Amino acid sequence: MAQNKSQIAIDVTLDDNKVPEKLNWTAKDGGINNAATKAMMLSVWDHTAKESLRIDLWTKDMPLDEMKIFFHQTLSAMADTFYRATNDEKMTDTMKDFCDYFAEKLDLKKKS
């Protein structure tokens, strides 16, 4: 039986000092083809060493205010993913409380 495979590609254009100038990514199964982005975080689990390996990249023109929003949204998404993976409501609620605190301290909450 043939296995289905999917590929995600990340292209990084560096300046002379090896600082990212451009980031583009492709995930054809998701309908993404060479889309530009200004920041990315990728974590993978090394089950042999029992540790996470990370790649965190952002372009030198990534605005600071957008970086703060990116982090807040990433932390919030991690809380949701943690719940789906573990069904641990108590810790998920704690993580979401931290996300609210993070947004408050960085003044990211929408004013109503």
N, C-alpha and C positions, 0 to 999 in steps of 0.2 A: 504494500500500500504506500503510495506517495505521500510525503509530508508536505503540508502547506508551510510556506515561509513568507515572512514579511521583512522588509528592510527599512531602517531609518538611517538617513545619512545627514551628517553635519559637516558643512564646509566653513572653515575659518580662514579669513584673509588677514594676514599679519602685516604690521608695519616693519620698518628696519630693526626696531627694538623688540620684535616679537610680541607686540601688544595687539590684541584683536582690533581690527578696523571694521570688519564686516563679519556677520554671522548669517548663514543661510542654512535652512534645513529642508529635507524632503522626506515625506512619509506617504508614498503613493497610495497605500491602502486607505489612508485617511484623507485623501484628496489634497495633500500639501505637496507642492512642487517648487522647490528652490525659493521658499518664502524667507524674506528677510526678518531678522529679529535683532534685538539689541542686547539680550541677556539669556542665559540658559544655565540650568543646574541639572546634572545627571548623576544619579547614585546607582551603583550596582553592588550586589552582595556577593562577596567572595566566601562561599560556603566552606571552603577548605580552611582558610585562615580565620573564619568567623569575624569578618570585618567588612565595613562598607568602604567602597572606593568611590571617589567623587571627581567630577570635572565641573568647575564653576567658571564660566566665562561671561564677560560682558565687553561691549565695545567701548572705546574711549570716549564716545559721544553719548553714552547712556546717561540721561538726566538723573540727578540725584533724587528728585521727587518721584520719578517713575521707578527707580530702584527700590525705594521704600514701599511703594504700592506692590511691586513685584514680590518682595519678601513677604509682605502681609498676605497676599493672595496665595503664595506658595505654602506658608505656614498653615493657613486655613484649609487648603487642599490636603495637606499632610494629615491634619486632624481627621478629615473625612475618610481618607484612605486608611488611616490607622483603625478607625471604627470598622470599616468594611473587612479589614484583614483580621481583626481580633475580637470584634463584638464587645470590646471593653468600654462600656458607657461612661464609667466614672473617670477613667483617664482621658477619654475623648472630651468630656465636659471640661476637665482641667486644661487640656490643650486649647480648647476654644476660649476659655476664660483668659488664657495668656494672649491669644490672638486679639481679643477685645482690648486688653491692656496695652499691647503693642500698638494697635491702631490709635488708641487714646493718647499715648505718650508721643506718637509721631504726628498727631493731629490729622489722622486720615479719616476719621468718622465724618460722614456727611452731616452738615448742619441742617437741621429741620426747622 
